[in-house]
Structure formats: structure tokens, C-alpha cells
Amino acid sequence: MTILLVDDNKVNLFVIEKILNNVGYDDCVSLTSAKELFDYLQFDCPNSFSKNVDLILLDIMMPEIDGIEACKMIKANERYKDIPIIFVTALDDKNKLAEALDLGGIDYITKPIDKVELLARIRVALRLKAELDWHTQHEKKIQYELDLATNVQRSLLSSPLKEEKIQVEVSYLPSFNLAGDMYYWHKINDHRYAVILLDMMGHGISASLLCMFISSVLREAIKQIVDPVDVVKELNRYMAQLHNEKETIPYYFTAIYLVIDTEKKIIEYVNAGHPHGYVYLDENQIIPLNQGSCAIGFFDEIKVEKQIIPYEKEAQILLFTDGLLEAIAPNEFDAEERIKTLAQRKWNQSQMLLDELLPKEKQTNQPDDMCLVLLNVQG
């Protein structure tokens, strides 16, 4: 446990250090100026290892750099900003003390030093430091686990698909490291492809955990079942297993699931309560993807109907989550009209389309996850 004592008066340093040594605080470092303090902390070497300091007793009245300015510089330093600082002063100027405490000091001791008061305030400061260290370590552990979970979740997302008759790419903008939006595509055989975009209730950790759970179910369902109606019912069955009598609101998600057959030139889909995407057929017809079922997970049993859309030469399919709608315009209908207008133009990159829908400055720091999936299918 290291305590730094900073005072230009060596007698004061000797007295304080003696008091602390007598009660077991053996690791005390006496410094006679703010410059010595900065040298000890290696302020000029930002890449050096941080010194392990638990507390600083800092005199306010010192030449060149006073205690208030020194405190300000310490609190501005990322490596040392959490070290508690107790001011030592003979001042009766309440404004000066208020300024010192406003800058980050946690307490003060007046001269001449009272032993009982000094030790009591030090004990309080060290308890606070111990609690802060515990929380800091706990936060680092949580951050490590969040980063690991983020990497796992991102690994579950599909890579861009670029084949002769179908191309799929995505612009994915989570509001947090862990997201509630998920997309996935799977090549069933040489001419059939399954594509899904889903949006789990909420966002953040709970939504991402549910996403990862449903992702494992989804992969098996698409491989073994394929048909949009049966896949949606299977996903609903698994979501129903999460229902708890104590929960007033069931877990649910919205989704659009499509199966594209480039040989038969048909698109089969189910929209499960999701914002409807659009199919732009042969550059002359726009069709909303707005039929299917309610959201997945609301009820133990749901009625599901699929729709079949034929095309002759090509189809451009645009899917998106409600976070994008909210970011485009406060009014959802205005946002949908904007997307519908742009969906009737030919696009070859999802990012180009996203930039048309949303300025760059609005593509970050949004309150909800955003996802835009663009598919181009050739006959």
C-alpha cells in the first residue's frame, strides 16, 4: 500500500510520515514539490507502467505548481485519475478548499496535523480506493467477457455471398457491442438459398443472448426443414419453451425468412411481424414483403402463411430492421416511403444504399440496432 506525501515543508513531511509509520503504513514516499510528484508518477512517459499508488496527501500551498493545479493535472491523466487525493492545508479560505474539492479531491486535513483526524480520514480514503479497485477489476472482467461474447456473436453472422446467380451483402450497425439484430443465409443446394433477417426484442446483452440461442436452432431448422412455414413454426416452438409464468411479457422476435430458387425463378417468403422489405422485379415492379404471421414467440401456436413471388430475369430484394426506420425519420410511414422509393432503383452495394438513406453522421450512436440486407438475384 503506497501513500504519497507531497509538501514543500520537510518538517510537515517528517511528522506525517512518522505518524503513518507508527501505525503500520510503511510504504510512504515523501516528495517536496508537484514536479517531484510528476517525476515519480512518470507523467512524461505515458507508455511506462503505472505506479501502484493508493493515496496522495497533497499540500495546497506550494511554489511553482500548487496543490490545486497538481490535482487538476492528475485527474486529467487517464492512468492516475482514480487515485484519491486528500488536501493538506493551513488555509481558512473556503473558496480555495471548495475549488480543490471540485477538481477531484475527496477530503482535506488542516494544519497543524491532528493525528486522530489524519488517520481517520486516511482509513476512509483507503476504503474508497479498495472499493474502486474492486469495481475497476470487475468492470475489466465484464468487458473481457462482453468482448468475447461480441466476437462469438459476430462469428455467427454470414459472410457476403457472391455467386453467379445471387449476391447477398449487408450493412450491419449495432447500437452496442452485443446486438439484437441477426442475419443468416444458407445454400441449400446448387440453386436454392435460404435467407433470414431477424430483430430480437430489445437490444444489448439480453437480446444478443436470445439471438445466439435462436441462431443455433435456426441453422438446424434451415438445413433439415427448409420450407418457410415449417421453419417459422419451428422457431416459434423453441421460443415458446422460454416462456415463464412469472414473465408478464414473452420473449419474441420479428423476422423475414425467404427461400430463393434460381432454377424455378421463384421467391418464397414469410414475414413474421417484421417491417416489410421490398422486391424489385425485372426493374419494373415493386412488391412489399408484408404477408406471413405475427411475431415469433408471442403465442405457443401461430398461424403461418407463405407467399410465392415469381420473377423472369432478375429480382432485387431489400430487407431492413426497424432501427433503420427510426433513424431515417421520426415518422415511420415517411421512413418507409423513403425506403420504398430507393428500392425501385438498381443497387449493387448495400453501403451505397445505406448512405442514400442515412447521412454518415447518423450511422453511429443510434439507440437501436440497424441492419440493411441487399440481395440481387439473376434468372
C-alpha positions, 0 to 999 in steps of 0.5 A: 500500500503506497501513500504519497506525501507531497509538501514543500515543508520537510518538517510537515513531511517528517511528522506525517510520515512518522505518524503513518509509520507508527501505525503500520503504513510503511510504504510512504514516499515523501516528495517536496514539490508537484514536479517531484510528484510528476517525476515519480508518477512518470507523467512524461512517459505515458507508455511506462507502467503505472505506479501502484499508488493508493493515496496522495496527501497533497499540500495546497500551498506550494511554489511553482505548481500548487496543490490545486493545479497538481490535482487538476493535472492528475485527474486529467491523466487517464492512468492516475485519475482514480487515485484519491487525493486528500488536501493538506492545508493551513488555509481558512479560505473556503473558496480555495478548499471548495475549488480543490474539492471540485477538481477531484479531491475527496477530503482535506486535513488542516494544519497543524496535523491532528493525528486522530483526524489524519488517520481517520480520514486516511482509513476512509480514503483507503476504503474508497480506493479498495472499493474502486479497485474492486469495481475497476477489476470487475468492470475489466472482467465484464468487458473481457467477457462482453468482448468475447461474447461480441466476437462469438456473436459476430462469428455467427453472422454470414459472410457476403455471398457472391455467386453467379446467380445471387449476391447477398451483402449487408450493412450491419450497425449495432447500437452496442457491442452485443446486438439484437439484430441477426442475419443468416443465409444458407445454400441449400443446394446448387440453386436454392438459398435460404435467407433470414433477417431477424430483430430480437426484442430489445437490444444489448446483452439480453437480446444478443443472448436470445439471438445466439440461442435462436441462431443455433436452432435456426441453422438446424431448422434451415438445413433439415426443414427448409420450407418457410412455414415449417421453419417459422413454426419451428422457431416459434416452438423453441421460443415458446419453451422460454416462456415463464409464468412469472414473465408478464411479457414473452420473449419474441422476435420479428423476422423475414425468412425467404427461400430463393430458387434460381432454377424455378425463378421463384421467391418464397417468403414469410414475414413474421411481424417484421417491417416489410422489405421490398422486391424489385422485379425485372426493374419494373415492379415493386412488391412489399414483403408484408404477408406471413404471421405475427411475431415469433414467440408471442403465442405457443401456436401461430398461424403461418402463411407463405407467399410465392413471388415469381420473377423472369430475369432478375429480382432485387430484394431489400430487407431492413430492421426497424432501427433503420426506420427510426433513424431515417425519420421520426415518422415511420410511414415517411421512413418507409416511403423513403425506403420504398422509393430507393428500392425501385432503383438498381443497387449493387452495394448495400453501403451505397444504399445505406448512405442514400438513406442515412447521412454518415453522421447518423450511422453511429450512436443510434439507440437501436440496432440497424441492419440493411440486407441487399440481395440481387438475384439473376434468372 
